[in-house]
Amino acid sequence: MKLLLVQPKLPESFWSFSWAFRAVACDKRAPVSPLGLATVAALTPPSWQVTILDENVGPIDWDAPADVVGVCGMAVQYPRQCEIAQRFRARGRHVVVGGSYASLCPEEYADVADTVVTGEAEYTWPRFCADFEKGQPAGLYRETGTVDLADSPVPRHDLLPLDCYQSVAIQFSRGCPFRCEFCDIIVTFGRKPRARSLAQVERELDLLRGLGVQNLFFIDDNLIGHLPRCRELLAFLDEYQRRHRYRFTFGAETSANVASVPGLLPALRRANFQWVFIGLETPSREALVETHKEQNTRTDPLETLSAIYAHGIDVFGSFVVGFDADDATIFDRQFDFIVRSGILVASIALLIALPKTPLHDRLRREGRLRPTAGERHRLWNNLIATNVIPLRMSEQEMMTGFRDLIRRLADDAVIADRIRRKLRLLGRRPLGFRLPPGRTALYLVRFIVRALLAGGPRRWWHFARSLAPAVRDPRLVSFVVQNWTYGLAIQAFTREHLRTTAESVSEVSPAAHGRVVYSNAQPS
């Protein structure tokens, strides 16, 4: 049997960093590799011939020989996932769809695919393969139990063009113990984290080391969700890194309590973690309590960030506006907090009620879900709308305030201010993405020509301002350049998006203007 696994192209979003890949890191095409498809490939019978095509790094070969075509995707990819599935079905292929959105809303794929696989794939995918070999594939395979991650194989990273990705995705655990109202993770993977064994992790690291990979991203919903197992992992990674002379740099998603657990930040640093991504969401304590994100209320968020920076670890953050507690002042409060935090990679989203989440259920009961007929999937594509009717501000205030917030944060002066703030807080030299010396020099030349000089005197001045704190350690220069690259990629996306959404607003009736907003939510 021949199996073709396809990753649909992600729509342009905050997380695309397209400008950075075009202008500076020209040898890279996407931020992170598709771990889901690599895992499905490893679950496929050895007798099957498996090919993975990631549309984010190259075109789809519509004539590729295949008995089965599997198309995975998140909510943001739903439109393209459907297009790909229907096109292969028209060519007579048996099409299977899966992924996080198929798991939440399998009914949306009834007319799109021959088979829908929902939930985790470790048990359902082998059942599908066995049924297909017998000529009896079912239309739906639903995982209703709990997958033991000891049964999860080492993903087939070797089937991916790994040089095309800034980071390669790996996973230690699934699930999160918290109960954030808007999050679909607890719906999909549950609140009791499950983890792989250290032996499984070691086999995967050995494979990746043999493939020449250096930058890894733990895509766990919350790496520290199961603290005892996380401590075991970090101790193992420390030993592994020493044994292999710190071959890898790591990034991970964690919760804000990472700074309050004794010994955790030093352990992350010893293991060579470069950055952590934290859902900070809002400076409003009232909003955090409302959305059941109490873990963010137990410490001062700026003190939390200072503690992380003090260990030389960078912070990426996500922020949300539109909670019931938010009024029109939230935009200035978010702006001030983000600048004071020093966070440069700050993903800001309007609140969206994803299907099957506690938030969606509550707002449906309250009659506060906006009808989305004809637009439903545009809600998740990082571009158009929210389905939440705000309580304490008008829709026009929400749209205007949000657009102004992202515009202000994308300004060169504000990029420089945040980098300067971060450099003052860093207690140890931060880690950076591992690059060969020649490639580092090439990146620097491209940055100077295509970003710095192209930006004109105003950008030169702000870059110089941000570079001044690095005088104490010239090795910080590469960190400053890396942060400017992030900032300018976000700036390019923001400006283009503001332009295109302004055009969209001009094409709809005045009554609809309050519905056209910017949203860069990144569903898991």
Secondary structure, DSSP 4 states (H G I P E B T S, - for coil): -EEEEEEPPPPS-GGG-HHHHHHT-TT--EEE--HHHHHHHHHS-TTSEEEEEETTTS---TT---SEEEEE--GGGHHHHHHHHHHHHHTT-EEEEESHHHHH-GGGGTTT-SEEEES-STTHHHHHHHHHHTT---SEEE--S---GGGPPPP-GGGS-GGGEEEEEE-SEE--S---TT-SHHHHT-SS-EE--HHHHHHHHHHHHHTT--EEEE--S-TTSSHHHHHHHHHHHHHHHHHTTS--EEEEEE-GGGGTSTTHHHHHHHTTEEEEEEEEE-S-HHHHHHTT-GGGSSS-HHHHHHHHHHTT-EEEEEEEE--TT-BTTHHHHHHHHHHHHT-SSEEEEE----TTSHHHHHHHHHT-BPP-TTTGGGGGTTSS---BPPSBS-HHHHHHHHHHHHHHHTSHHHHHHHHHHHHHH--SPPP-----HHHHHHHHHHHIIIIIGGGHHHHHHHHHHHHGGGGG-GGGHHHHHHHHHHHHHHHHHHHHHHHHHHHHHHTS-GGGGGG---------
